[in-house]
Amino acid sequence: MSEMIIKGSCLCGEVQYEIHGPLKIFQYCHCSRCRKFTGSAHASNIFVPPEQFKWVQGEISVGRYEKPDAKYFATCFCKTCGSSLPWAVQGGRNVVVPAGTLDEDPELRPLHNSFWESRAPWHTETSDLPKFAELPKKKSK
């Protein structure tokens, strides 16, 4: 993958960032912390070295939470709209970029599922579910 700049932002647009490629790791994480933070079956995370990440706008609006008993885990969010945002792992070796906050295609696809044994008991593979372009129509009685 060649040198690239990928932009991302929060829901309200107050916070904006960019990551400089090439990108190397994109994974789905099923750990309970990622599930709690995203409110979803898994987090879709891209890992980048700190030197490849840059806040472009609104860094002052970024909140951070560090779980006291976690070795690496933290979370960041927009103080205005609550959107998940990239966060530097404790120790600073990587920045975890929630892929859903990207404004552009990273041209990298998820490589694997981590913490698969911790996945939500209700998790169903999306490929096994019906697909709709929009909200499905209500069933008539």
C-alpha positions as CSV (number, residue, x, y, z in Angstrom):
1,M,0.0,0.0,0.0
2,S,1.4,3.4,-1.0
3,E,1.7,6.6,1.1
4,M,-1.8,7.9,1.6
5,I,-3.7,10.3,3.9
6,I,-7.0,9.2,5.2
7,K,-9.3,11.6,6.9
8,G,-11.7,10.9,9.8
9,S,-14.1,12.8,12.1
10,C,-16.7,12.6,14.7
11,L,-20.5,12.6,14.0
12,C,-20.9,16.4,14.5
13,G,-17.6,17.2,12.6
14,E,-16.1,19.2,15.5
15,V,-13.2,16.8,15.8
16,Q,-11.2,15.9,12.7
17,Y,-8.0,13.8,12.2
18,E,-5.9,12.2,9.6
19,I,-3.8,9.1,9.4
20,H,-0.9,8.7,7.1
21,G,-0.4,5.3,5.4
22,P,0.6,2.8,4.6
23,L,-1.8,1.0,7.0
24,K,-0.9,-2.4,8.3
25,I,-3.3,-3.8,10.9
26,F,-7.1,-3.8,10.7
27,Q,-9.0,-6.2,13.0
28,Y,-12.3,-6.8,14.6
29,C,-12.0,-7.0,18.4
30,H,-14.7,-9.0,20.4
31,C,-13.3,-8.3,23.9
32,S,-15.8,-7.1,26.4
33,R,-14.2,-3.7,26.7
34,C,-14.5,-3.0,23.0
35,R,-18.1,-4.3,23.0
36,K,-19.0,-2.0,25.9
37,F,-17.3,1.0,24.4
38,T,-18.9,0.5,20.9
39,G,-22.2,-0.8,22.0
40,S,-21.8,-3.4,19.3
41,A,-20.8,-7.0,18.7
42,H,-17.2,-5.9,18.1
43,A,-14.9,-3.0,17.5
44,S,-13.5,-2.4,14.0
45,N,-10.0,-1.1,14.8
46,I,-7.1,0.1,12.7
47,F,-3.7,0.3,14.5
48,V,-1.3,3.0,13.5
49,P,2.0,4.2,15.0
50,P,1.6,7.6,16.7
51,E,3.8,9.3,14.1
52,Q,1.2,8.4,11.4
53,F,-1.7,10.1,13.3
54,K,-2.6,13.8,13.5
55,W,-5.5,15.7,15.0
56,V,-6.5,18.3,12.4
57,Q,-9.3,20.1,14.2
58,G,-11.0,20.1,17.6
59,E,-8.4,18.2,19.7
60,I,-9.6,20.2,22.7
61,S,-13.0,18.6,22.3
62,V,-11.6,15.1,22.7
63,G,-12.4,13.3,26.0
64,R,-10.4,10.3,27.2
65,Y,-11.2,7.5,29.7
66,E,-8.6,5.1,30.9
67,K,-9.8,1.9,32.7
68,P,-7.7,1.7,35.8
69,D,-7.1,-2.0,35.7
70,A,-6.3,-2.2,31.9
71,K,-2.8,-2.4,30.7
72,Y,-3.3,-0.9,27.3
73,F,-7.0,-0.1,26.9
74,A,-8.4,3.4,26.9
75,T,-11.1,5.2,24.9
76,C,-11.6,8.7,23.4
77,F,-14.8,10.4,22.4
78,C,-16.1,13.8,21.2
79,K,-17.2,15.8,24.2
80,T,-19.9,17.4,22.0
81,C,-21.6,14.5,20.2
82,G,-20.2,11.5,22.1
83,S,-18.8,9.8,19.0
84,S,-16.0,7.3,19.4
85,L,-12.6,8.7,18.4
86,P,-9.0,7.4,17.9
87,W,-7.1,6.8,21.1
88,A,-3.5,6.2,22.0
89,V,-3.0,3.0,23.9
90,Q,-1.6,3.3,27.4
91,G,2.1,3.4,26.9
92,G,1.7,5.2,23.5
93,R,3.0,2.5,21.1
94,N,-0.1,2.7,18.9
95,V,-3.1,4.8,18.1
96,V,-6.3,2.7,17.7
97,V,-8.5,4.2,15.0
98,P,-12.2,3.2,15.1
99,A,-12.7,2.4,11.4
100,G,-16.3,3.7,11.6
101,T,-15.0,7.2,12.1
102,L,-13.1,7.2,8.8
103,D,-14.5,9.6,6.1
104,E,-12.7,7.7,3.4
105,D,-11.9,4.1,2.4
106,P,-8.7,3.0,4.1
107,E,-8.1,0.5,1.2
108,L,-7.3,-2.1,3.9
109,R,-9.8,-4.8,5.0
110,P,-10.0,-6.6,8.4
111,L,-7.4,-9.3,8.7
112,H,-8.8,-11.3,11.6
113,N,-11.1,-11.4,14.7
114,S,-9.3,-11.0,18.0
115,F,-10.7,-12.2,21.4
116,W,-13.1,-14.4,19.5
117,E,-13.7,-16.6,22.6
118,S,-15.0,-13.5,24.3
119,R,-17.6,-12.6,21.6
120,A,-21.1,-11.8,22.7
121,P,-23.3,-14.9,23.1
122,W,-25.9,-13.3,20.8
123,H,-23.4,-12.6,18.0
124,T,-24.4,-13.9,14.6
125,E,-22.2,-13.8,11.6
126,T,-23.5,-11.0,9.4
127,S,-23.0,-13.1,6.2
128,D,-25.7,-15.4,7.6
129,L,-28.3,-12.6,7.9
130,P,-30.7,-11.2,5.2
131,K,-29.4,-8.0,3.6
132,F,-31.4,-4.8,2.8
133,A,-30.4,-1.6,1.1
134,E,-32.5,0.4,3.6
135,L,-34.6,-0.4,6.7
136,P,-36.7,-3.5,5.9
137,K,-40.4,-3.1,5.3
138,K,-42.6,-3.9,8.2
139,K,-44.4,-7.2,7.9
140,S,-48.1,-6.8,7.4
141,K,-50.5,-8.5,9.8
